[in-house]
Amino acid sequence: MSAAEPPELAAASAPAAALMARRFRGYLPVAIDVETGGFNCTTDALLEIAATLIEMEPDGTLRRGATHTFHVQPFAGSRIDPASLAITGIDPDHPLRPALPEREALQRMFREVRRAVRAYECRRAILVGHNAAFDLGFINAAVARGEVKRNPFHPFSCFDTATLAGAALGQTVLAKAVRVAGLEWDAGSAHSARYDAERSAELFCLVCNRLRDSHQAAAERARALGWFNEPAAADEAEPAADA
């Protein structure tokens, strides 16, 4: 089981905000997991989405923050594969399921992410996910369908914990990577967006924290090259999250 739920995001301390803004070139990592009606982001329903914030201690240690979860109503004409529901256990038609329209769910999630981006003085967010391209594809497709504005996430870059875990731990399956990392895994809770986003966030933090010596050495070289304080490049194709 996971540790106690972290508190809601408070204003980051000035040292922590400065460290986070530099750590990933002005991007704030946010762990995302989606549960869907299939594998095709253009035709299959988005049913659940969770965003787990990643926070930084004043000493530079990353930690899992609060999670924001939203049940989503299938968009009109979307496909739902019964095999997907058998894995996730989601009943889209359950009368007590508090599902929101896709556009509203994204807007609410983006609001929380933008708040965290501002707290850490970052330029925008970057998605962290296990097989992250899948999650990013569904988010981008839903953004396009709903014509959602002010998407805080980078449109194509992401941090993939399957890749990170494969390189650092020799495992690419989330459950196995979490367990060999020394974290606890509850198979009964898996395949819920909240649980998988939180485990992905913890895995990301663990790998990054273990790489601190490597990062510090690289930061020294970047400083010598005059790059250290440069945020992510700002151009018209990549506006700030609040633009």
C-alpha positions, 0 to 999 in steps of 0.5 A: 500500500502507499504512504499516507496521502500527501497534503494539498499543494502549498506555496513552494519555498523559494529554494525548492521553487528555484531548484525545480525550475532548473531541474527539468529546464523549466518544466514541471513533471506531473504523473498522468494515468488514463483508463480508456475503452481501448487503445485508439485515442481517436475512437476509444473513450477516455473513462478516467484520468488522474494527475499526481503532482510531483514536488521538491524539497528544499534539499532537491529531493523529489517526492509524490504530491497530491493526486487529482482524479476525474471520472469521464463520460464517454464522448459521443460515438466513442468505442468501448471494448468490453475487454478493457472494462474487464481489466479496469473494472469501470462501469461507465453506466453505473448510476453512482459514477460521478463522471464529468464531460470530457472537456470539463474533466480536462479543464479541472485537471489543467487548473490544478496543474497550472496552479502547481506550475506557478507554485514552482515558477516553471514555464509549463508541465511535462507528462510523466507516465508509464508508457507515456506516449499512450497517456499523452495521446489520449490527452491530446486527442481529448483536448482537440475534441473539446477545443480545450484552451490553456493546455499546460502540458508540452504537446509531444515531450514526456518522461516515460517511467517504463524507459527510466525503470528499464535503464535503472532497474532492469524492469519495464512492467510497472508492477515489477519495477515498483517492487524491485525498487523497494516500493509496495505494490497492491495488485488489487488496486492496480489499473485504477488511474489514481493508483497507477499515477501515484506509483508512476510518480513514486517510481519517477521520484525514486529514479531521479533521486538516485541520479542526483550525483549524475545530475549535479555533475551535469549541472556543473558542466552546464554552468561552465557552458553558460547553460545552467540558468536557461529555462526551456526555450520560449517561442511562439510554438510553445507558449507558457502554460498561462498564455 
